Amino acid sequence: MGLPVVIVRGILESGKTKFIEDSIINKDFGDLGRTLIISLEEGEKEYDLFRLKKHRTDVEFIENKEDFNDKNINELVRKYKPQVLFIEANEMWDFNNLKMPSYFDIQQVMCIIDGSTFNVYFNNMRQKFFDMIKNSEIVIINRCLPTPETSSFKRSVKMINQSVAVLALDKNNQELKLESDLPYSLK
């Protein structure tokens, strides 16, 4: 068995950093043990390194695609000895063709999408959206409003990947239950 890896994908400023940090601090994945986050981009939100250290988590940044290679990754794994690895993807890289070390055991691929910019990116970066969603097991659409438009976001994601689990969250990260999601009318 290899090193468990969780990959979190999403366009810049979609909320990947906040999702990863909150998940580790709130133990949403359980007690992970020693954790390493490899971030492939620096967004607007920075990791709270002090809080993460309290949860046995270290963060390293790899800013150039050429530096995401076996040699550098092996060096980080030797240095930190993680029990779990999170990779915060950079969608401007051709992420589907990145080579992962052979001992990586990809546990989950997640995609975070900002509901407030969903239509702009879906209409203008359709191929990037398609690539992110088609290989994900879970898609979280955050910052949503409880409107019929949110249901259309979920349908658009399901058209790309029928087996993906889709979760819509409001600005407070509470799950939105939309009438259109139910197999019956609330009336």
N, C-alpha and C positions, 0 to 999 in steps of 0.2 A: 504494500500500500504506500502511495506517495504522499506528497505534501498537499493537504486540502487547500483548494484555491476557490475564491469567490470573485467573479469578475463583475464589475459594476460599470455599465455603459450608459452613455447619454451625451447629448450636445452640451457644450460649454454653458455653465450657469443653470443647469437643469436641476441641481440639488444633490449631485452625487456625493460631494464631500460631506455635506450635512447628514445625508442618509447613512453613510459609512460610519461617521463619528457617533451619531446618535445610536446606531445599532450596536456598536461596541460598548458604549457607555451604559446603555439601557439593558444590555445583555439580551437583545432580541434574538440572537443566534445561540443563546446559552452561554456557558462559561467556556470561552474559546481557548483559554490558556495564553501563552505568549503569541502575540499577533504582530504581523508586519503588514503595513500598507505600502504598496508601491504605487505612487501617483504619477501618471504619465502626462499630467498637465496641472498648471496652477491657475485656478479660477479666482473669482472674487472672494469667496469664503476660504479662509485659511484654517487648517487643522489646529485645534487647541492642543498643542503638544504636551503641555503640563497635565491637562485632564487625561489625555490618552496614556501618558506614562503611568498614571495611577491604575490603569486597567491593563498594564503589561503590554502596551502597544507602542510600536515605533513606526515612524513614517520616513520614507525615502522618496525622492523625486528623480525621475528619469525624464529629461526634457527632450532628448533627441532620439528619434526612432532607431538610429544606428546603435545607440547605447543600450537598447533593450535586447540584450543578447545573453547567451548561456554564461559567458565568463562573468559579466557584471551581476547577473541574477544569482549565480552560484556564490559569488563573493558576499552578496547581501544575506543570503540564506545562511552561510557559514558565520557571518558576523552576528546576526540576531537570533539564530536558531529558533525560528517561529514554528508554532504548532499549526497555525492557520495563516494564510496569505490572502490579502485583499488586493486586487488590482483595480485602480480607478483609471478607466480607459480614456484615451484621447481619440475622439471620433474623427479627427482630421487626419489621423494615420489610417492606413489600410489595415484595420485591426484584425480582420478575418484572415489575413495572410501573415500575421506575426507568428514567429516560431516560439513555442513555449518549451521549456525544458521537459525532457521525457518523464521526469519524476513528478511533474505537476498532476494532481488528481482534481480536475475541474469539477467541483461540487455543484456550482450553480452559476448561471449567467443571468444577470438582472439588467433591466434597462429603466432608467429614470427619465421621465419626460415632463417638462414644465407645461401644465395645461394652459397657462396664459399665453404661451407662444406656440402651442401645438399646430395651429393652422398655418402659421407663417413658415415654420420649418417643414411641415408635411407637404405643403405646396411648392416650396422652393428648394428643398433638399431631399426630395422623395427617395432617391437611391440610398442616401445615408440612413434615413429612417427605416427603409426596407431592410438594409443590412443589420442595423441594430436589433430590430424586432424579430427578424426571421430566426436568429440564433439564440434568442432569449427564452427563458422558462417563465420568468415573471416580468411584467411591465407595470411600473408604478407611475401613474399620471398624477402629479402633485399640483397644488395651487389651483384646483378646479372650483368652479362655481356649480351649484346644484341646478343646472339648466339642461335642456334637451341636447345642447351642443356637446356636453360631456359624454352623453350616451353615444353620440356619433364618433367621438374620439375612440371609445372602446370598440365600436364596430369596425372602425378603420384598422385598428391594431389587430383585431381578430381576422380581418380579411387577409392580412399579411401572414399571420401565424395562428392557425385555428386552435392549436394545443396550448398556447400561452395563457397563463393566468394574468388577468388584468385587474388592477386595483386603482380606483380613483379616490384621491384624497383632497380634502379642502385645505384652506390656508393654514389650519391648525393641525394638519396631519391626521384628521379624523376621516374614516372611510365614509364616502358618500354612497348611500343606498338610493338608487334612482328607480323610479317606478318602471321605466323601460327595461330595467335589468330583471325585473320579477316575471315569473311565468303567469302572472295573473294581475288584474287591475286592483289597485288599493281601494277603489270605489266599490 
